[in-house]
Amino acid sequence: QVQLVESGGGLVQPGGSLRLSCEVSGSIFSINDMAWYRQAPGKERELVAAITSGGRTNYGHSVKGRFTISRDNAKNTVSLQMNSLKPEDTAVYYCNARWGNDAIYPWGQGTLVTVSS
């Protein structure tokens, strides 16, 4: 059974930084494309950033240039470095494996990021 465990969220002031981590167990991590998603209150979950098994990345328009996704296949982890955070980045952040445009596994608990002064 695949488990996704996100961590690293918290309260940060606008302009600050956070680094999120996701540990994946129970899957052959190295062959999966991975992604970070987020869901703000009252909104649908949206794709934030994705990274292929080969390391190619793409980003949502609103985070391009501020967020960086990376992966460590030896540790079965995917990370999201978030810089220049804005109040509109406030959301619960989730990771998942990705097949095409679809998330593959049951969602984890996510990690809450709050950007506020």
C-alpha positions, 0 to 999 in steps of 0.5 A, a space after each residue: 500500500 502506497 503512503 504519502 507523508 508530507 511535511 514542512 508546512 507552517 506560518 510564514 510572513 509574505 516574502 518568506 520561504 519554506 521547504 516542503 518534503 514528501 516521503 513515499 513508501 510502498 511504490 517504485 518511486 524512481 519510475 513515477 512522475 511526481 507532483 505537488 498540488 495545493 488546495 486553498 479554502 473554498 477552491 479546487 485542488 490545483 497542480 503546483 509543480 511536477 517532475 518526471 522520473 527523468 528530472 524534467 520539471 514544469 510549474 503552474 503559472 502562479 509559482 513559476 520562478 518562485 518555487 522549485 521541485 526536486 526529487 531524491 530517488 535514493 530517499 524516495 522523497 520529493 521536495 518543494 522549495 518555496 521562495 517569495 511566498 505570497 498570501 495567495 500561496 496559503 493552502 494545504 499542499 499535497 504530493 502524489 505520483 502522476 500519470 498524465 494529468 491524473 494523480 495516482 495514489 490515495 491522498 495523504 494528509 497534506 501540510 498546511 502553509 499559511 502566508 500571513 503577516 
